[in-house]
Amino acid sequence: MAQDAAASATEQASLPNGVLGDIVVTAQRRSERAQDVPIVISAFSAETLDKLNISEPQDLYGNVPSLVVGTQGQGSRDVQSYSIRGQSTGFLALPSVASYLSEVPLIASISLSLQGGPGLFVDLANVQVLSGPQGTLFGRNTTGGAVLFTPQRPTERFEGYVQGSFGNYNLRSFEGALNVPIIEDKLAIRVAGAYYDRRGFTHDLVWDKWRDDQHWYTGRLGILMTPTESITNYLMVYGSRSNTNGAGYINRGFRLPSVAAPCNDAVRAPNPASCDVYRRQTAIANQIGPRANRQDVDGYAKIDTWGAINTTDLELNDELTLRNIVSYQKLKSDYAVDQDGTPLQAYQNSQSANFPSFPVPGLSDEFGIAPTGYTNAVNAGGPRDYPEQFTEELQLQGKMLDGHLNFTAGGFYINTKPAGIWRAAAVQFCAPQNTGNSILCPGSRVRIGVTNRSKALYSQATLDFGAFSEALESLRLTAGYRYTWDTTKGFSGSGTPLADGTFRCGIGGPAQPTLEDCEYDATLKTSAPTWTAGLDYRPVRNLMLYGKVTRGYKAGGFNTTAVNEQFQTFQPEKLTSYEVGFKSDWRLGSVPGRLNVTYYYSDYSNIQRPGTDFNPTTFAGGAKILAAKATIQGFEAEASFRPFPGLEIGGTVSHTDADYKEFNYTSLFGDFTCVPGGGFARVGPGGAVDARCMPFQFVTPWIYNIRANAEIPIAPHMGDLNFMVTYSHFAPQATAPAGDPSFEPGSVLEAYGLLNASLDWRNVAESGVDVGVFVNNATNKLYRVGNSNSYNGLGIFSSLYGEPRMYGVKLRYRFGGK
């Protein structure tokens, strides 16, 4: 359902009061008016993205029905994973909602759920969010949906813009684009770039640094060649780099029987006062508040990514077009994080971060603990993820039967493999008096490499029955089929260094002389059909009714943290979705309006859910990927109307109801199981857990958004003044894969609402200058956006908080063009 706010500012200004604007989308790999596509679509033009101040994926949250965006418990804020209708990426899994740039899947990492790098929203034509399985037409099979980023292509006009933004938290950003026609109707180029720098909002008192900052820059070059009337070639090259101080997790507590075992264990915590040390760290965290922490790791997050995408269109005749899309991309991500948020070494993932020397206030000056420094600091010696990706797609598009039959057929290939060894290091479960001790707390090391390769053949067509009878002109059938072959293979070596220089491996067997000797490898080959079938009908011109059924599929994967052989790989997910809805434009007197509604029901099987694992032979801990079944149903609605010229009021609401039907596993450390008739019961280690009654992960059951967009009259020849205000409300969201929320504190993110606004004065006095002011989170709401969900496994309770009030001013100068 395309949001009517997505029409461009120019379109809105020129529209009469009896018409609502729209946007052209490519949800079916061809250009169509959004209201004519029987698919749930939220589309945003470049002007609307600017009005809403959307510059990163997190900003889409609340503006798209059923869409959830967040870190999903991972240690980097750069991870902004999409979840739609209950389908989320999952631990070590491929995306359930894939992102595309210029019709190509963005390169995705495995250890962190990244897709591409920063700067994706710079110089775009539009952004489209497609809800539901996208397993027929689009390159990567997904169960949840797709997010399409469409860059501005070169045009036949000399034009461009430069923009600067300034705001609180030392916001400084610069952006610009230059479009140059080189040879008329033959060759044009477009260059765009951006720089973004903003201080963080979480002050690390140990390192005197601001965590949760942003610092990135990006560049993009587009070359459009039209050597003949029938051949068009578009080459786009892009690159992005980000370097920040990392995430600022806030400590909220420790599970003392777990981390201190239980404060008087002779091996791990011989000092009974160690429980008081843990309590003191949480007391200090509560005292300094949610905008400050005290890390033992000097955290950071780095992303380097670049790629080239080439699209060639050959018009064979008036009815057939042959397209070829080829791409190469590379991504390197590296990060270090202190996920417990205290000077204790309780939950650290580090690549090559610095560690402090003592004394550290609040730790070494209490309870007689005075370590000399972090001699157990580890350097992984390489990036956390380092994949490269090649894709090739050959596609035939056709339009026959006097335009009544549209079809697309083709083949797709993707190969994502390591460009180098992926490495990781961590220090965990270190008792306070042993903090920094390389003998008692040596830390673990990991070497990883994962390859995901997929091949597919597909075809989809839409037939308007008006080809056979004029009476059936408004009845259309859409059907598509795809068959995919997936191969996943990888290796992983994890171990803990021992005093004699050998490694205690993370999976099976005795100690080994090197970390490489700890490696295991596995290969998983799967294949599956996916398909879609649907009907849509227009009983009257401005009303479309539609229904469809779609099968989605997401490949399995390789488990890089396995400690038992049977969990080295995990199987694909499958989802069958049934959907009915309507799209309508109407008018009540002189007031135009729009109402789009859809209802869906999905059968979801083999859901990839992480769980803790243990190898008693090597005394090693790790993770396994569990399987579950669920049904998900919900509705999504969008409405808007224009009570008088210049004012448009609208909103969206979505409800997602997800229920597990099967979710059984064996408890490792003790857990809660569902009790027939309602409630929970505690089971000990090794007990059978029935998790069917547990909250579904990464689902916000209710999301609603209200917006008003007003064109404010000003004097002639003074430009256009526009005011937009939006309010989004989010219901509580469960983030743990399973378990009673009371047993995993903080796993349910509390409900909250955000108020955003912008005021834009465009083409001031016909000078080509735009001036705008914006504010996000205008009420300065304090809200959580992530939780470590490691209380039961690692004994840590910590959270990430959302951005405080952010405001600023934008100045833009446009030149050239019409």
N, C-alpha and C positions, 0 to 999 in steps of 0.2 A: 504494500500500500504506500504509494508515494506521498510524502508529506507535501501539502500544497505550499508550505513555506519554502519549498525547494525551488520555486520559480525564481528566476534572476530578478535583481532589482529593476533592471530595464523593462523586463516583461511586466512586473507588477505595476510599474508606473504607467504603462501604456494600456493596461487592461481596463475595459469598461466595468461598471459595477455589476453587470450581469454575468461576468465570466470569472472563474477562478483559474489561476495559473497552473502550469504543470511543467514537467521536465521529461526530456527524452532519455530513456534508459536502455541498457543493453543486457537485461537479465536473461534473455533467450539468445544471446550472441548476435542479435540484430537490433537496429535502432527502432524503438517503438515508444509511443506515448505511454507513460506509466499507468494511466487509468485504463489502458487497453490490454494490459498484461495480466493474466490470471495467476499471479504470483504475489505474495506479500513482499513489498519493496518499500524501504524507506530511503528516499533519495534527497541529496543535499547539493545545491549548486554552490559555486565558489562564493557568490555573494552571501548566501545563507550561512555557509561555514564561517564567514567573516563576522556576520551579525551575531552569531552564537558564540563567537570566540573559540571555535573548535580547532585545536592545534595538535591534539594527540588522541589516541584511541579512548582513553578514560573519559574524554569530554563527550563522547557519543552516548555514554551511559545516562539514561533518562530521556534521551531524545529519540530512541528507537524502541518500539514495543518488544518485550521479552528479551531484550539484549542486556547481558550482564558483562561488565568489564572489570578486571582486577588482577592482582598479582597471583591469586590462587595459592597463597601460602609459600611462595617462592622468595628467595633471599634478595631479589633485585626489583626495584620499582620500575626498571625498564621493561619488565614482564607485564604486559597489559593484555592478557588473554581474553578472547571473546568467548562467551557462552550464550547460546540462543536456544530457548525452549528446553532447557535442561541438559543440552549437549555441551560439555566443556572439554578442554584439551586433555586433562589427566596427566598423571605422573609418567614421564618418559615416553609419552604417546605422541602421535602425530596430531595436528590440529583437528578439532571437530568443526570449527568454523575457520575456513581458509581465507587468507588475505591475498588479493590479486593486484598487481600493478601492471597496467597496460595489457590485461588479459592473461598474465603469467603468474602462477603461484609464487609468492614471495618465499625466499629461502627461509626455512624454519630450522631452529636448533632443537636439540633433544634434552640436554640437561636442564636448560632453562627454556621455557615455552615462548621463545621469541619468534616473531615473523618479521623479517626485515629490520631496519634500523629507524632512527628518528628522522623527522622531516618529511614524512609521507604526505602531510596535508599541505605542503607548499605548492603553489601554482597548479591547482587542480581545476579540471573542468567540472567534475562532480565526484561525489562518493555515493555508492549504492550499497545498501545492506539487504541481502536476500535471506529470508527466513525459511527454514526447513531443509530437508536433504537436497544436496546438489550433486547427485551422482550420475547424471546423464551427460550434460553439455560441458561442464567445467572440468578443468584438468585434473585436480586432485579430488578423489572421492571424499565427501564429508557427510556427516549425519546431521549437523546443526545448521549450516548455512554458509554464506560467503560474503565477504566485504570487498567491494570492487573500487579501487582507486584509479580514476581516469585522469591522466595528466593533460594539461593544455597542449594541444598540438600546434606546430607552427602554422601561421596563417599567411595570407598574401598581403598583409599590411605591415608597414613599419610601425611598431608600437611597443609599449612596455610600461613598467611602473617601478618605483622605488618606495620602500616603506620602512619606517622606523617605529618601534614601540618602546615605551618607557613606563615603568610602574614600580610599585612597592616591592620589597625583597630584592632590590637592586636589579629589577628586570631591565634588560637591554637586548633588543632583538632588531635585526635588520634583514630585509627581504627584498628581492627584486627580480625582474624578468625583462629580457630584451628579445623582441621578435624581429627578424630581418629577412625580407624576401631577397634572395640572391639572383635568381633568374625567374622572371615572371612566369607563373603557372608551371614552373619546372622544379624549382629548388628553393626551400626556405628553411631557416634554422630558428630555434628558440633556446635561449640559455636562461636558466633560473637558478637562484641560489638563496640561502638563508643562513643566518647566524643567530643563535638563541643562547642567552646566558641569564640565569636567575639564581640568586642565593637560596640556600635551603631554608627550611623552617624547623629543623630539629638540631639543637646546638649540642654537640658532643663536648662535654666538659673536660674530658681527659685530653683530647687532641686539639681542643679549641677550634673545631671545624664545624661547618654547617652541613649536616646530612640532608638528604632529600632535595638536593639542588638539581639544576639542569644546566648542561653546558654541551651544546652540539652545533654542528654545522653540516650543511648538505649542499650538493650541486647536481644539476641535471642538464643534459644537452639533448635536444631533439632535432633530428634532421629529417625533413619530409621531401621526398623526391617523387616527381611525377614525370618520368621520361616520355610516356605516351599517355593517351587518353584512357587506356585500359590497364595500365600498370601504376600502382602506387606503392612506395616503400617508405616505411617509417622506422627509423633507428633511434632508440633512446638509450643513453648511457647515464648512469647515476652513481653517486657515491655519498656516504654519510659517515660521520664519526661522532662519537659521544664519549665524554670523559667526566665522570662525576665523583662525588665523595660517598656515594653509595646510600643504602637505605638506613634510616634511623629507627630501628626497632625499639619499642618501649617495654621495659620489663614490668610484668604484672604479678609475678610470683614463681615459685619453684614447688615441685612435688617432692617434698623432703624425703619421704621413704624411698624415692627413686634416686635422686641425685646424691643423697648423703647416706643412704643404705644401712640403717636409718639413723644416721648421725653418730653412731658409735661402732660401726663395722671396723674390724681390725685392719682390713686391707685398704679400703677406699677412704675411710674417714675416721681415723683413730682418735681424733680430737672431738669430744662430745660437743664442744662449743661451735663446731662447724655449722650446725643448724642455725645458730644465732647469726653467723656470717651471712647465710642465705637470706634470713629474715631482714638483716640490716640492709642488704642491697636492694630489696624490694621496698623497704621503708624509705630509702634515699630516692628511689625512682618515683615513689608517690609524692615525696616532698618537692622535687624539682619539677614535677608536672610532665604532661604529655608532649611538650615541645622541647625536651632536653633528655639526653641520655649520657652514659659513661661507658664507652666501648674499650675493650682491651685490644681490638683489632682496628687499625686505621683503614677502614673500609673504603672501597671504591667500586666503580662499575665502568667498564669500557666496552664499546661496541664499534667495530669497523666493518662496513659492508659496502659492496659495490656490485654493479651488474650492467649487462647490456642486453637489450631486448630488440629484436628486429622482426617487423611485421610486413609481409609482402602480400598485396592483393592484386590478383590478375582476373580481370573481367573476361571470361571466355566468350560470352555473348550477353544478350539482354537478360537472360534467365539464370546463368550460372557464373559463380565467382569462386575462384580457387584461392585459398589463403594459406600462407605458411608463417608460423610463429615460432621463432627459435630464441633461446635465451641462455645466458650463463651468469651465475651469481655466486658470490663468496661472502661468508659471514664469519667474523671472529668476535667472540664475546668472552669477557674475563671479569671476574668480580671477587671481592672479599667482603664478608659480612659477619658481624657479631649479632647473632639472632636472639641471644638472651639479653643484650643491651646493658651488661654490667662488666666490671673489670675481671670477673671470674671467667675461667675457660670452661664454659658449660656447653655452648653450642656455637662453634666457630667453623665457618667454611672460608678457607683462605687460599689464594693463589700465590701471591708474592707480596702480601701486605706487611706493613711494619707493625711491631708490637712494642708497647711502652716499657720503659724501665721504671722500677719502683723507687720511691713510694708513690702510690696512687691514693688520693684522698678517698676515705670511706672504705678502704680495703686493708691496706698494709698497716694502717695505724690503729687497727682494732683487733682484739682477741689474740694478740701475740703473734700474728701472722706477718712475716716480713720476707717474702721472697726477693731475690736479687734481680730478677728479670725473667723474660720469657725465653729460656734456653731451648724450649721445645717448639719454638716458632718454626713453621715449615714453609717451604717454597715449592709450589707444585711444578714450577719450571715450564709452564706452558699455559695456553688458554683453556677455559672451561669447555667451550664449544668452538669448533673450527671446521665447518662443513663447506663444501662447494657443490653447486647444483647446475645440471644441464637439463634443459627441456626442449622438446621438439613436438610440434603439433601441425599436422597437415589436415586441412579442413576444406570441404566443398559446401558452398551455400547455394541454394536455388530458390527460385520463385517461378511457379508454373500455374497453369490453369487460370490464366488471366489474373494472377495475384491471389488466387484462392488457396494455393498450396505453397507453404514455405517450409523448407527443410534444411537441416545441417547434418553432415556426416563427416567422420574423420577418424584419425588415430592420434593418440597422445602417448608420449614417453617422458618419464622423469627419472633422473638418477641423482640422488643426493648422497655424497660420500665424504669421508674425512679428507680435508686438505692437509692435515697434519694430526699428530697425536693430541687427543684431548686429555687434559690432566686436572686433578683436583687434590686437595688436601684438607684435613679437618682435625680439630682437637675437640674432643667431647668427653663428658663424664670425668672431669678432672676435679678432685676434691680441693677445697680452698687452700689447705696447707701444702698441696702438691702443685698448685698453679704455677706454671712455668717450668716444671721439672721434666726434663727430657727423658728421664728414666721411668718415672712412674706415670707420666702422661706423654707418651711419645708421639701421638697423633697418627692418623692414617694417610696413606697415599693411594692414588688411583690413576690408572692409564686406561683410556677408553677410545674406541672408534666404532661408529655405527653407519651402515649403509642402508638406504631405503630406495628400492628401484621398483618402478611401476610401469606397466604397459596396458593400454586400453584401446578398444575399438568401440565407436558409438555412432548413434544416429537418432535424430529427433525430428519430427515433422508436425506441422499444424495445418489441418485441412478445414477450410470453410465450406460447409455443405451447400452454400449458395452456388458452388460450381455445378451442382446437379439440379437445383430448383431454386427459383427466386424466393419462394416461401421459406426456404431454410437459410437465407442469406446471413442471419445473425447467429447461427449455431456452428461452433467450431470444436473439433476434436484434436487434442494434442497427445502424441504418444512418442515415447523414446525408450531406447534400450542401449545398454552399455555392458561390456564384459571386461573385467580388469584382472590382470595377473600381477601379484605383488611378491617381492622378495625382500626380506629383511635379514641382514646378517650383521654381526658385530663381535667385538672382543672387549673384555674388561678384565683388568688386573687390579685387585685391591689388597692392601696388606698393611700391617702395622710393624714397624721396625722393632726388632728385639735387641737386647743388650749385646749379643754376639755379632750383630750386623746382618743377621738373616731377617726374613719377613714372616710373620704369622699371616697366612693368606686368609682372604675373606671367604673362600669356598674350598672345602675339602682338603684332605691330605696334610702332611707334616709341614714344618717350616721350610721355606725355600731360600736359596742364596740370594736371589734378586727379585724385584717386584715383577719383572717380566715372566718369571717362572710361576707366578701366581695367576697368570691370565687363563681365562676360559673363553671359548668362542661357541657360537651357535648360529644356525640359519633357520629361518621360518619362511616357507613358501605357501601362499594362499591364493585363491582366486574366487571370484563371485560375480554374479550378474546384478546389475541395478537397473531400475526402470521407473518410468512414470507414465501415467495415463490420466487424462482429464477432459472434461467437457466444460465449455463456457457458452453462455447464451445471453443475448440482449433482447428482452421482450419489448423494451423501449430504448430510445437512442442513448440516454444517459444513465442506464442501469445495466450492469453486467453481473450475472449470476455465474458462479463457477464451483466445480468440485473436482477433486483429483485424489489419486493414491500414488505414493512414491516410495520406492525402496532405496534406502541409503546404506552405505557401507564405509567403514573406516578400517584401514589395515591394522594388523597386529604390530608387535614390536619386540625389541630386544631389551631385556632387563639388565642394565649396567650395574645394578646394586644387588644382584642375586648372591645368596650364600648357600643355596641348595640347587642342585642340577635341574630339578623339575620345574623351577621357576625362571629359567634363563630366557624364555620367550613367553609372550602372551598373545592370545588369539584376537581376531578382528571383532569389532562391534558391528551389529546390524540393527537397522531401524526401519520399520514400516509406518508411514504417516498417512493418515486420512484427513482430508481438509475440505471444508465447504465455506463459501463466503460470497460477499457481493461488494462491488464498487459502484458508487452512485454520485452523480452531480445533480443538484436540484435547485429550485428557486421558489422562494415564498414571497410572492409579490415582486418587489425589486431587490430582494436580498438573496444573493446566491449562496449556496452551501455545498458541502461535500461530506459524505459519510461512507466509510469503508469498514467492513467488519469481516472477521474470519474466525472459524472454530476449527481446531485440529485435535486429533487423537492419535497417539503413537504407541506402537509396541516396540520396546527397546530391549535388546538381548545382548548378553555377554559384555555388559558394561565394564569398562576397564577402571578398576578401583584399587588404589595402593593399600598395602597392609604391611605390618612389621613382620620380619622373618628372623630366624635364628638357626645357626648351625652348631649343634652341641659338640661335634667332633673338634672343630677349630675354635670354639667359643667365640664365633664371629656373628655380628648382627648385620642385618641388611633389610631388603624389602622384597615383597612379592606382589604380583598384580592379581587381584581377585576378580571374579566374574559375578555379575548380578543381572537380574531381569527387572524391568519396571514398565509401567504404563504412565504416559504423560498426556495430559489434555489441558486445553486452555483456550482462551480467546484473545483477540487483539482488535482494537477498534481505534479509528482515527476520525475526528470530525473537525470541521472548520466552517466558518461563515463570515460574510462581510456585511455588517449591518448598515454601513454607509461607505462611500468612497474614501479610501485612504486608511481604513481600519480593518484588520483581519484578526479574528479570534479563533483559536483552535486548541486542540489537545489530543493526547493519545492515552489509552489505558490498556494494560495487558494483565492477564492472570494466568499463572502457570501452576498446575496441580500435578506433582510428580509423586508416584508411590512405588516403592519397591514391591515386587512380587516374589522374588527369591534373592536372598543375600545371606549366605551361610559361610562361616569360616571358623577356624580354631583359634582361640585366644592365646596370645603369647605371654603377656604379663598379667592377664586378668582384664575383664571387660564387663560390659552390661549386655544382657540378651533380652529380647522382647519376650513378654509373658502373654500367653493367650488371654484374651479378654481385656488387655491393656496394661501398661506399666512396664517396668524393667526389673530384672533380677541380676544380681552380681554373680559372675562365674569366675573361678580361679584360673591360673595358668593351665593351658591345655584343654580348657572347657569349650564346649560347642556353643557358638554364638549364632542366633537367629536375628539378623539386623533388618528385617523387613519393615519394622515400625520406625526406623531411624529417619531423621530428616534427610532429604535429597540434597546432594552437594551442589553448590554454586547455582542455586535457583533463588531468585527474588520473586516470591509468589505474586506480589502486586507491585506494579510500577505505573505511575500516572504522571503526565506532563501537561501543564497548561501554559499557553503562550499567547501573547498579544503583540501584533506588529502594526505600528502606526506610522503613516506618512504624514508629517506635520507640515501644514501650509506655511510657506514663507514668501517673502517678496519675490516678484518675477526676476529672473536672471541671477538669482542668488544661490541656486543649486537646490538639492533635495535634502530634507531633514527627516531622518528615520529613527524611530525609537522601538526597541524590542525588549520585552521582559519575559522570562520563562521561570516557571517553578516546577521542579521535579521532586517526586516523593518516592521513597524506596522502602518496601516492607523489610522485616528482618530476613537475613540471608544465612543459611547454614553452609559452613565451609569445610567441615570435617567429612572424610569419606564414610565414616560410620561411627557409632558410639553415642551414648547418652550425652547430650550437651553439658549436663552437670558433671560428667566425668572428664570432659575436655573443655575446661572453662574458656570462654571467649570465642568458641568455635561458631557461635551464632552472632553475626554482626547486627547491631541494633538498627532499628528503623531510623531514618533521617530524611530531611528535605533540604533542597538547595535552591536558592533564589539567585538568578543571574540576570544581568541587564546590560544593554549597550545603547549608545546614542551616537548616530553617524550623520555627519554633514558632508554630503558628497558634492563634488564639483563646486567648491566654495566660490561664489561670484564668477562662475564659469572660468575658473583659473586652472582646472585640472587637478586641484588639490582636494583631498578628502581628509577630514578631521573626525576622529572618533574617540569616545571614552567608553570603558567597559569595567564591569565588576563581576567577578565570580564569587559565589558563596558570600553574598552581600551581608548576611546576618552573622557571619563569622561562626558558623556552626562547627562544633567539635564532633567528629564522627570517625569511626574506624573503617578502614578499607581492606584490612587483611589481618590474619591471625596465624601464628606459627603452627598451631595444631600439633604440638609436640609434647604436650603435658603428659600424656599416657606413655609415649615412647621414650622421650629424652628427658622428661621431667621439667620442661620449660613452658612457661606461659608468658607470651609476649605478643605485641600487636603493632600494626602500622596504622597511622592516622592519616586522614585525608588532608588536602590543602586547606589552609586558613583563607581568610578573605584576601583575594587577589584583585588589584585594580590597576588601571593604567590608561595611557592615551596612545592612540595610533595616528601617525601622519603618513599619508600616501600621496604621491604625485604620479599621475597618469599622463602619458604623452603618446602622440601618434594616434592611430586608429581612425575612426570615422571622422 
